[in-house]
């Protein structure tokens, strides 16, 4: 899977700055962090998946597809 580490870093930094500027509670910080990580994982792309089929055959996906 290809993940956007730079995008996650920017989202977390923005979240931390917002939390500091607005005196967020621990729960607000946790919710915002979970949302940033969720977005990070959901926007990943997957390529080269090979699935083993019943009977021993395989199927593969050569094109990159999004998880969202």
PyMOL commands that set and color helices and strands:
alter all, ss='L'
color gray80, all
select helices_A, chain A and resi 5-21+26-42
alter helices_A, ss='H'
color red, helices_A
select strands_A, chain A and resi 45-46+49-52+58-61+65-66
alter strands_A, ss='S'
color yellow, strands_A
deselect
rebuild
show_as cartoon
